[in-house]
């Protein structure tokens, strides 16, 4: 079973619309480290701290688990209003290109 940390890191990355390679570059860790961590495989605490810090620098807020009025609130994420998630990439059109008419001269 995945830990909350790897789920939150992946969700934060997706909130910013980053791929794993972008998170690795921003955090200064290898892309294999990000892939292993998001797959539920343990990585060193320093790498997790770097990934978390990179996401926080880019506007992600990690909300810790807390209790209020007898309710147990699970951890979650928020995105600062100043954050600038990547724009979704446009997908290539599925239409085949139209050929220009040829002049039978």
N, C-alpha and C positions, 0 to 999 in steps of 0.2 A: 504494500500500500504506500502511496506517495505521501511524503510529509507535507504539511501546510506550506513550509518554506518554498519547496520547489514549485508547488502550484501557484503561490503568490508571485514568485519571480517570473514564471511564465506568463501569468495573467498581466503583470505589470509591463512586461516586454510587449505583449500583444496590445495593451492599452496605448502604448506609444507607436504601435504599428511597425515595430522593429523586427527584423529577422534575427536568428541566433547569431549570425556573423556580426551584425551591428552591435548587439549587446556585448559580444566578446571584445570587439574593438574599443567600444566606449569604456569597458571595465578593465581593459588591459589583461585579459585572460585569453586562453586559447578557445577557439570555437568548439573543440572537442570537450572542453570542460563544461561549457554551457550545455551541450547536447547530453553529456553524461548526467549532469545535475537535473536537467528537465526530465530525464528518463527515470529518475528516482535513485540514481547511483550516487553514493556519497562522494563529495569533493571536499577539499580542505576548507576550513573556516575562513581563511584569508580570501579565497576566491569568492565565496558567498558574500563576504563583506564588500568586496570590490564590485560585484554585480549589483548589490543593493545600493551602494553609494552612487554608481553610475545612473541607476534608475531615478534615485532621489534628486540628483543634480539636474535631471531633465524633467522634473515636475511631478514625479510619482510620490504619493504619501502613503506609507504603510500604516494602517490603523491596527493597533494591537488589540488582542482579546481583552474584554473587560466585562464587568458585571454592573448592572444598575437596576435598582428596585427589584432585586431578586431574579432579574433576567440575565442570562449569560449570553453576551454578544460575541460572536466569533470575529476573528480578524478579517480585514478586508483591505481595499485599496481606494484611493481617491486620486484625482488628477488636478493639480493646481490650475487655476484659470490662465496663468501665464505660460503653461506648458504648450508646446507645439508638436503634437503628434505628426508623424510622417503622413503625407497624403497617400491615399491608396493609389497604387500603380494602375494605369489603364491597361486593360487587357487588349491584346490584339484582336481586331475584328475577325469574326469567323467567315466573313464574306471573302470570296475569291476576288482577286484584283480583276478589274475589267480591262480587257485588251482594247487598245486604240484601234479604230477601223483602219485597215490598210488601203492604200490607193492602188487599184489594179492597173495603173498606167503602164 
